[in-house]
């Protein structure tokens, strides 16, 4: 169903009790709290809409909640909006019907002090209960980001919840400081010996409060946060941020900048995926494979560094275009070097798929079904490896992607090997897109001045790990009022446990590597 | 399996010769702004574009505090008076000269890495120290999973609230003498996050820092330079990259 049909169906089902409007491909549904669960449940379970995320916001006179969906296989965004006076803090939990909303509601409960009635598990999420007392609500208006909280009164006797009641069952704690140079995350692995029966990642050790820090900052300063909260996918997040600002200013980005942005985004994807493939080789103990992939990753970083000045493409994407121009020869030679990397990666892939000891560790390990990918709202390569279609570049094409010939690869099995194949296939596609971009680079400017008007804008971009959503509200003083970051890692961490459970301990790091997750991107 | 051996041999040696020889391959470092003189005192545009206060003015000279620079290029792009940038990566500064490892022990040092809220870029550069291009094993540096065997605690990130306790526990678990290395602008002064309700203003808030490595992120060569300095394999020589002497404020 496309969004017009969905709008007509909502109108007939809810007898005009839900106010509908369509603006630029976005269907907005304003509804009372009592309609939330049936409406969201119907969209999610009957129409198989993808749940993208929840945005909570405290306005001067009311709570404002936005639930974002995208229709299955169609272009467009569905925004379900509900509001309530500030003194009422109770909302119905849609998680019962829309499982993908589970963590989003926990986050809003923790940071805003909202209660989602019917949610089975609130509390201890972002602000850990053993470090903070109840009642700290950092995202509220009256809370200052500059405050250093002292005199805290946490619950030191906090203990993880145990689900497994079998005799001899115990929790194997891993992290937050573990492995060689892993990101900080804590796992509670419940087991009775050999297998991980329940995997519970306790995240947000790296919570830096980026959404709060952005409040009151200028757009230029907010861009620094957007770019640097998840450095390994900096360009894509800076791009999503910039696109939201561009929507508010009404500026058209010059075509040259649009093509260059595609080039850079794909260079980042290529480099990121090579890093993930390296991680998979390393998790299986394949030393030569790890070294070979590491060589390619370093070369991709050197291409970025030599071309743009920064190995992780920091400081490049700005609202209105790019911070600098590139000449066509430099771009072409970078694309050629990238093609050479793809060629050498193909030969490594051939070696890998003929190494049975390597494949044994991946095949039929850590499988996620298409249904599970939908239920958990998974994003990016992880979802596509299960056959769940969710590529923003195809469904909600932004920038110059419409003019490029590329595939969004899919696999069906959803196991570790399918994810590995998908990463390889996507690197090849990125190489193809970069070649086309270098070829068809139009002349012209690379940036226009961009001054946003007061208002709210949502933008979405496909980062290497999947779709990210940036929602920005700019106040009348031109400063950021509210910045909401919905990231693919947040969705994929939510679903990670389904892949990790019921496998032996030695499979755990391998499953983790095939998910290509970022903790920094999740924790924000 | 023999295919992998052949593949490895065919690839040859790609490892840098640094620190014996200079490494100037393009793309290995973002570089830093240069100190410039001769700017009219009323022209304050360039330094006002710097979001972290890395550029400061002294009469007609623009000074750089390299530990604050986050390579955002705002002083060199989109302005009418762009200031030039200089290549190089030898940015590390020793804060505690007594922490330099004595000669008899400097050829095998174990490092425990702690991610205290890092964005992923610094950690990736640390990971790449092990790749064939940099291969820190050849210089006797090893990453260890346990702090009990670690000589150096390498910390990246602004020290997020929840990471304070794990970081302190890792430090306490280390045997003496302990050396603490702060890597990246966030670990040095909080970077773009800065002091606030869940982030601190760097590692020095809670641990004694022996060596600082500026950069956002510092490229692998900059971290390697810092490791060689703390291990006493390199001397505190005039810094080719910035023209300043290390240890000077």
Interface residues (C-beta under 8 A of the other chain):
Chain A: X128 X131 X138 X143 X144 X145 X146 X147 X148 X149 X176 X177 X178 X179 X180 X181 X182 X183 X184 X204 X205 X206 X207 X208 X209 X210 X212 X213 X220 X221 X224 X225 X228 X229 X230 X231 X232 X233 X234 X275 X286 X288 X289 X291 X292 X294 X295 X297 X298 X301 X302 X303 X304 X305 X306 X307 X309 X310 X311 X312 X314 X315 X316 X318 X323 X324 X347 X348 X351 X354 X355 X447 X518 X519 X520 X521 X523
Chain B: X1 X3 X4 X5 X7 X8 X11 X14 X25 X26 X27 X28 X29 X30 X31 X51 X70 X71 X72 X73 X74 X77 X78 X85 X112 X113 X114 X115 X116 X117 X118 X119 X120 X121 X122 X123 X124 X125 X126 X127 X128 X130 X131 X132 X133 X143 X144 X145 X147 X157 X158 X160 X161 X162 X163 X165 X166 X167 X169 X170 X191 X192 X193 X194 X195 X196 X197 X198 X199 X216 X217 X219
